[in-house]
Amino acid sequence: MSVSIKSAREIELMRAAGKILAKVHENLEKELKAGMSTLDIDRLGEEIIRSFGCIPSFKNYNGYPASVCVSVNDEVVHGIPTKKRHLQEGDIVSLDIGVIYKGYHSDAARTHGIGEISKEAALLIERTRQSFFEGIKYAKEGNHLHEISNAVGAYAESFGYGVVRDLVGHGIGTHLHEDPQIPNFTQKSRGVRLKAGMTLAVEPMINAGRFDVLWQEDNWTVVTQDHSLSAHYENTILVTTGEPEILTLTPSEIDNSL
């Protein structure tokens, strides 16, 4: 396994890609409402991405047909947008988006509620988000990769949630998916030693029920086997000599963390 260490110039490009993607997420969230189709979301997302002079990372990636992965309720990831699927009051929708800026990728996902959602759904979204932050407490030079995995999994499982095992996070840079793979659940091995300059996409995928998932006939959309709700939270991060730098936090998330 070869994990790339980014140069100072590459880090600046990754920062720029991350900042743009954060703005894409923030702009797209403002437009979400009951009645819009998942295809509407994808078209708007691509329009916003290209307005920043970027290319959608996902469009035509291994044959994926859209720019935004739109996954609703029991869909975990990789939902394919369609004009036939419309958001309804009470739904939760996960938006997984990537952009390419001057040859460098950033990748981030958020789960949003549409209108008034159930307490169960709201807690799942918030705890999935928090599991990410529990994990990256360990994303420091000198620590080991699977310390992140173990912390994410332990936090989510403390609420009885199922942590998806069939899909994991990844390194990122000039390629959307680079080494290393980053599980969200407890590992027996320690994983690679983290070094400053590594850029990682850490992305808990957490189910309200069991961790088991199924692939739909389109060979992309992943759903919970027990039809329980699923939430997704992802950021591209930079490992430093101190605290990790989150490259894809939206402006409002940064404001709320101050």
C-alpha positions in Angstrom: 0.0 0.0 0.0 1.3 3.4 -1.0 -0.3 6.4 0.7 0.6 9.7 -1.1 2.0 12.6 0.9 0.9 15.9 -0.6 3.3 18.7 -1.3 2.6 22.2 -0.1 1.3 23.2 -3.6 -0.9 20.1 -3.7 -2.3 20.9 -0.3 -3.3 24.4 -1.4 -5.1 22.9 -4.4 -6.8 20.4 -2.1 -7.9 23.2 0.2 -9.3 25.1 -2.8 -11.2 22.0 -4.0 -12.6 21.5 -0.5 -13.7 25.1 0.0 -15.6 25.0 -3.4 -17.3 21.7 -2.5 -18.4 23.1 0.8 -20.0 26.0 -1.0 -21.7 23.5 -3.4 -23.2 21.6 -0.5 -24.4 24.8 1.3 -26.0 26.2 -1.9 -27.7 22.9 -2.7 -29.0 22.5 0.8 -30.9 25.8 0.5 -32.8 24.5 -2.5 -34.0 21.2 -1.0 -37.8 21.0 -0.6 -40.6 18.5 -0.7 -41.8 17.9 -4.3 -38.5 18.3 -6.1 -37.2 15.2 -7.9 -33.9 13.6 -7.2 -33.0 14.5 -10.8 -33.7 18.1 -10.0 -31.1 17.9 -7.3 -28.5 16.4 -9.5 -29.0 18.9 -12.3 -28.8 21.8 -9.9 -25.8 20.3 -8.2 -23.9 19.9 -11.5 -24.8 23.5 -12.4 -23.4 24.8 -9.1 -20.2 22.7 -9.5 -19.5 24.0 -13.0 -20.3 27.6 -12.0 -17.1 27.4 -9.8 -15.1 26.2 -12.8 -14.9 22.6 -11.5 -15.8 19.2 -12.9 -18.1 16.7 -11.1 -15.9 13.9 -9.7 -18.7 11.3 -10.0 -20.2 11.9 -13.4 -19.3 8.9 -15.6 -16.9 7.6 -12.8 -16.9 3.8 -13.5 -20.2 4.4 -15.4 -22.1 6.3 -12.7 -24.5 8.5 -14.6 -24.9 11.5 -12.4 -23.0 14.3 -10.6 -24.6 14.0 -7.2 -25.4 10.7 -5.4 -28.9 11.2 -4.0 -29.9 8.6 -1.5 -33.3 8.8 0.3 -34.4 7.1 3.6 -33.2 3.5 3.5 -30.8 4.2 0.6 -27.3 4.2 2.1 -25.2 5.6 -0.8 -25.0 5.8 -4.6 -28.6 6.5 -5.3 -29.1 7.4 -8.9 -31.1 10.5 -9.5 -34.4 10.1 -11.5 -37.3 12.3 -12.4 -39.6 9.7 -11.0 -38.4 10.0 -7.4 -39.7 13.0 -5.5 -38.8 14.1 -2.0 -41.6 14.1 0.5 -42.1 15.8 3.9 -40.4 13.7 6.5 -37.8 12.1 4.2 -34.1 12.2 4.9 -31.8 12.6 1.9 -28.1 12.0 1.7 -26.1 14.0 -0.9 -22.6 12.7 -1.7 -20.7 15.0 -4.0 -17.2 15.3 -5.4 -15.5 18.1 -7.4 -12.3 18.2 -9.4 -10.4 21.5 -9.2 -7.2 21.8 -11.3 -6.8 18.0 -11.2 -7.5 17.5 -7.5 -10.6 15.9 -6.0 -12.5 16.7 -2.8 -15.3 14.5 -1.6 -18.0 15.2 1.1 -21.5 14.0 2.0 -24.3 15.4 4.2 -27.7 14.0 5.2 -30.6 16.5 5.4 -34.2 16.3 6.7 -37.0 17.4 4.4 -39.5 19.5 6.4 -40.3 18.1 9.8 -38.7 14.7 10.4 -39.0 12.1 13.1 -37.0 12.3 16.3 -35.4 9.0 15.3 -34.3 10.4 12.0 -32.9 13.6 13.5 -30.9 11.7 16.1 -29.5 9.4 13.4 -28.3 12.3 11.3 -26.7 14.1 14.3 -25.0 11.0 15.7 -23.7 10.0 12.3 -22.2 13.4 12.0 -20.7 13.2 15.5 -19.2 9.8 14.8 -17.1 11.5 12.1 -15.8 14.0 14.7 -15.1 11.2 17.2 -13.0 9.5 14.6 -10.9 12.4 13.5 -9.8 13.1 17.0 -7.3 10.4 16.2 -6.3 11.7 12.7 -3.0 13.0 13.9 0.6 12.3 12.7 2.0 9.4 14.6 -1.3 7.7 15.3 -2.6 4.7 13.3 -5.3 4.8 10.7 -7.6 2.3 12.5 -7.7 4.4 15.6 -10.1 6.5 13.5 -12.1 3.5 12.5 -12.4 2.2 16.0 -13.6 5.5 17.4 -16.2 6.0 14.6 -17.6 2.5 15.1 -17.6 2.6 18.9 -19.5 5.8 19.1 -22.2 4.8 16.5 -22.6 1.3 18.0 -23.1 2.8 21.5 -26.6 3.8 20.3 -27.4 0.4 18.9 -26.8 1.5 15.3 -25.5 -0.7 12.5 -22.2 0.5 11.0 -22.0 -0.4 7.3 -19.2 -2.8 6.6 -19.4 -3.2 2.9 -18.4 0.4 2.1 -15.5 2.4 3.5 -13.7 5.7 3.3 -10.5 6.3 1.3 -7.5 8.3 0.5 -8.0 11.1 -2.1 -6.0 13.5 -4.3 -5.4 13.4 -8.0 -7.6 10.3 -7.9 -11.0 10.1 -6.3 -10.2 6.9 -4.6 -6.6 6.3 -3.4 -5.0 4.2 -0.7 -5.7 3.7 2.2 -9.2 2.2 2.7 -10.7 3.6 5.9 -13.3 1.3 7.6 -15.8 2.8 10.0 -15.9 -0.1 12.3 -13.5 -1.8 14.7 -10.3 -3.3 13.2 -8.0 -5.9 14.7 -5.0 -4.4 12.9 -3.6 -1.0 13.6 -3.5 0.2 10.0 -0.9 2.5 8.5 0.9 5.1 10.6 -0.5 8.6 9.8 1.8 11.2 8.4 1.4 14.9 7.8 0.3 15.6 4.2 -2.0 12.6 3.9 -5.5 13.6 2.6 -8.3 11.3 3.6 -12.1 11.0 2.9 -13.6 9.8 6.2 -17.2 8.9 5.7 -19.3 7.1 8.4 -22.4 5.4 6.9 -24.7 4.5 9.8 -28.0 2.6 9.8 -30.7 2.9 12.4 -31.1 -0.9 12.2 -28.6 -3.6 11.3 -25.4 -3.0 9.3 -26.4 -5.4 6.5 -26.9 -3.8 3.0 -28.0 -4.9 -0.4 -27.2 -3.6 -3.9 -30.2 -2.8 -6.1 -30.6 -4.0 -9.7 -29.0 -0.9 -11.1 -25.7 -2.1 -9.5 -25.2 1.2 -7.8 -27.9 2.0 -5.2 -27.1 0.5 -1.8 -30.0 0.0 0.6 -30.3 -1.3 4.2 -31.4 -4.9 4.2 -33.9 -4.3 6.9 -35.3 -1.1 5.3 -34.1 1.0 8.3 -33.1 4.6 7.8 -29.4 5.4 6.9 -27.3 8.5 7.2 -24.0 9.5 5.7 -21.5 12.2 6.7 -18.2 12.7 5.0 -15.4 15.2 4.8 -12.1 15.4 3.1 -9.4 16.0 5.7 -5.7 16.8 5.8 -3.4 15.1 8.4 -1.0 17.7 10.0 1.5 17.7 12.7 -1.3 18.9 15.0 -5.0 18.7 14.8 -6.5 17.5 11.4 -7.7 20.2 9.0 -11.2 19.6 7.6 -11.2 20.9 4.1 -14.9 20.6 3.3 -16.7 22.2 6.2 -19.5 24.5 5.0 -19.3 28.2 6.0 -22.2 27.7 8.4 -20.5 24.7 10.0 -17.4 26.7 10.5 -19.4 29.5 12.1 -21.2 27.1 14.4 -17.9 25.5 15.6 -16.4 28.9 16.6 
